[in-house]
Amino acid sequence: MKTFFYHKRFLVAILSFLAVIAIASPNLNAEAQSGSDFSVQLSPEFPGPYQNVTAKLVSYSIQLDRAAVSWTLNGKSALSGVGKKEFSFTTGGIGVSSRLTVRVTDIEGTVSKTITTVPGSVDLLWQASNAYVPPFYRGKALPAPESAIKIVAMPNLQSGGSALRATSLVYKWSRNYKAAEDASGYGKNVFSFKNSYLDPEESVEVEVAGMSGIGNAKGRISMAMMPPLVLFYENNPLQGILYEKSLGSSFGMPNNEIRVNAEPYFFSTSDKQANLNYSWQLNGNSVSGAPDDPSSLILREGGGNGTAQVALSVGAPKKILQTAGNSFIINFGR
């Protein structure tokens, strides 16, 4: 008898517990339904400051064209009606949040979703590491095939009115549309890599987010690899190398002797003399460069009138696509 009473109490307890679960289940299902029955897609995905944004509903379980949809922006009703699947708005300044709530009602009930966007921006600065340019060059060293390249992300994100430090953000890098997982992570705002000669162009993208997940920005940059080039300059015995103007394709001998300096642009080297090979030719015959500098050639007038063709080929021994050539014609006795 006691055993029967014990089992009866145990059965009642189980039924009571199941009743509690049955009563609580609708709320749990409703919460899951509100997050899974539809999604809100933003275009652009990471809005910038004062940018037009389009929010679009996507669902595979709700007939959105027959559902009543209402949009609320920052607590104010903005749009409502049957089948209103899209809504456009303009973001505020950097760090100013926009809170967007959408409610969808059909015969099954009402589901809702709220998203918050905090606009930000990120600038990408690139550098061709160790790319050679001559002194007083006013431009930027360009990346050549097989160059080492460094990209620095400079984000502009705010939280609570204060700028977030670049080293306190999370970075997700991708290169040529492939995730660069080793370069991604907390505080990793610098991405360094080496170009492959199979890639004539590099496309790099970064997604930046705060630790809380609020405040995002995306930046992208594309760089075409530039073939190295060689220009010639006169090395004047009194004034030094005349970098302000390169020698043309044809010129006359200014004196009885001229020293021509070759300047290789964008090769991956910090020392143009030690790390590059120079092959000079005079009228098709190989000649040696100056004893103290293989990138220079000394020409002397031998008497009489005439012309000579000088050609140069420059190459990096360990980088098959870093080669360049140039030539000029020099006139004697004119």
Order of alpha helices (4+ residues) and beta strands (2+ residues): alpha-beta-beta-beta-beta-beta-beta-beta-beta-beta-beta-beta-beta-beta-beta-beta-beta-beta-beta-beta-beta-beta-beta-beta-beta-beta-beta
